[in-house]
Amino acid sequence: MGERIDPDLDRLLRGDPMAELDAIVIGQDSLDDLVAQLPGSVEIRHRYGLICGLAVHGPAWALRELADKPVVKSIEPVRAVYGGPPA
């Protein structure tokens, strides 16, 4: 399971199992298969159109459980995106 979870996110997931976290879940093949395997406690925040992925929100325990599913390729934290280089 560890190789499917980004190391930064894995540290958060190992803390409080009830902590609510945001993550990006990348599926192996089908977005429909990925959605079908989500635990009920995980909420979809966004479906990505160009990749087989979802932005989700849910408890740490559910995200760790999700990492064991064969339909999951990887899980990573939501990171801030910054504009171009400083002027």
C-alpha positions in Angstrom: 0.0 0.0 0.0 2.8 2.5 0.9 4.0 2.8 -2.7 0.6 4.0 -3.8 0.4 6.8 -1.3 2.6 9.9 -1.6 5.0 10.1 1.3 3.8 13.5 2.5 0.2 12.3 2.5 1.2 9.0 4.1 2.6 10.9 7.1 -0.8 12.7 7.5 -2.8 9.5 7.1 -0.8 7.8 9.9 -1.9 10.5 12.4 -5.4 10.8 13.6 -7.6 8.3 11.7 -10.6 10.6 11.9 -8.8 13.6 10.5 -10.6 14.9 7.4 -8.2 15.3 4.5 -8.3 16.3 0.8 -6.5 14.1 -1.7 -6.2 13.3 -5.4 -6.9 9.7 -6.3 -5.6 8.4 -9.6 -7.3 5.3 -11.0 -5.7 2.4 -12.9 -8.1 2.3 -15.8 -11.7 3.5 -15.5 -13.1 6.5 -13.7 -16.4 4.6 -13.2 -14.6 1.7 -11.5 -12.7 4.1 -9.3 -16.0 5.9 -8.3 -17.7 2.6 -7.6 -14.9 1.6 -5.1 -14.9 4.8 -3.0 -15.9 4.2 0.6 -19.2 6.0 1.5 -17.4 8.4 3.8 -15.3 9.8 0.9 -16.8 12.7 -0.9 -15.9 13.5 -4.6 -15.0 17.2 -4.9 -14.0 17.1 -8.6 -13.7 14.7 -11.5 -10.8 15.3 -13.7 -11.5 15.0 -17.5 -8.0 14.5 -18.9 -6.8 11.8 -16.4 -8.5 9.0 -14.6 -8.6 10.9 -11.3 -10.7 12.4 -8.6 -10.3 15.2 -6.0 -11.8 13.8 -2.8 -12.3 14.7 0.8 -12.7 12.1 3.6 -11.3 10.7 6.8 -7.7 9.4 6.9 -8.8 5.8 7.7 -11.0 5.7 4.5 -8.2 7.1 2.3 -5.8 4.5 3.7 -8.4 1.8 3.0 -8.9 3.1 -0.5 -5.1 2.7 -1.2 -5.5 -1.1 -1.0 -8.1 -1.2 -3.8 -6.7 -2.6 -7.1 -8.5 0.2 -9.0 -6.2 2.8 -7.4 -2.9 3.7 -9.0 -1.9 6.4 -6.5 -3.1 8.9 -3.9 -1.5 12.2 -3.3 -2.1 15.3 -1.3 -3.8 18.4 -2.7 -1.0 20.9 -3.2 -1.2 24.7 -3.7 -0.6 25.8 -7.3 1.3 29.0 -7.8 1.5 31.2 -10.9 4.6 31.7 -13.0 8.0 32.8 -11.8 8.2 36.0 -9.8 8.4 39.1 -11.9 
